[in-house]
């Protein structure tokens, strides 16, 4: 198995990416090869400096880099030899089983849609985000920012995608699905949420438990939290602030709060496409890069992309 990494993506690239790749290669211990993509003059010396520790890492050159501020679609068209474009070529050609990047989120989303493409039947791919649970495990929230405006049918599909991820990647046998709303009762919320509720409650592919409120985010009420990307991204950024606040206040002994550290999770998968893609945080350090690669490995190992394709085909 091979997992590809964009070594030029992120605020601290390429050093943080290379160091994280070495950490992941050591943890995987031969179970997978890390394929590092980037500008040769910048990346190869960093790999060589690690010596024998980089033995399970391959290097693929890419002469161009897509910067964070560039227009995603134009950048991918104008920079076909960028590290992101090369990564998608490898993924599309089945040369690697997953592709990870802490680079431009927009370019990663555009690349996913136009390169490996959405699964037939999926209206809009979504970004998933792991949610810490009080009893020590994780749930998943879908969508976390890819689709700010949604139709009811899209929220229904997010529930199905999240359920498949929870089942096959997180190992939850019968994931409980909750619709994020401003009240628990049926009939609450906007026209969008009311229509989505009516679709979810009769969907035979999910275990829908009804509406949930913001206070249920981290308890055991729901394993899969469904919302539009606007709401999901606000929740995600709020949740990320908890860890920094706890550290600033000196309150960081409880293991639960360490689950809010984005470095331990590594990144957010794009669900609903034909392969495994994970987007990392722009400020990712080596630990976050390593965690992102490990998540890519787990996704590839679980066969989640094939499970999604089989489900929507049927």
Secondary structure as UniProt FT lines:
FT   STRAND          2..6
FT   TURN            7..8
FT   TURN            11..14
FT   HELIX           15..28
FT   TURN            29..30
FT   STRAND          33..38
FT   HELIX           40..50
FT   HELIX           51..54
FT   TURN            55..56
FT   STRAND          57..61
FT   TURN            68..69
FT   HELIX           72..78
FT   TURN            80..81
FT   HELIX           83..92
FT   TURN            93..94
FT   STRAND          98..101
FT   HELIX           105..111
FT   HELIX           112..116
FT   TURN            120..121
FT   STRAND          126..132
FT   TURN            134..135
FT   STRAND          138..142
FT   HELIX           152..168
FT   TURN            173..174
FT   STRAND          176..180
FT   TURN            186..187
FT   HELIX           191..200
FT   TURN            201..202
FT   TURN            204..205
FT   STRAND          207..212
FT   HELIX           214..216
FT   STRAND          224..226
FT   HELIX           229..248
FT   TURN            249..250
FT   HELIX           255..258
FT   TURN            259..260
FT   HELIX           262..265
FT   STRAND          267..271
FT   STRAND          276..280
FT   TURN            282..283
FT   HELIX           286..302
FT   HELIX           304..313
//
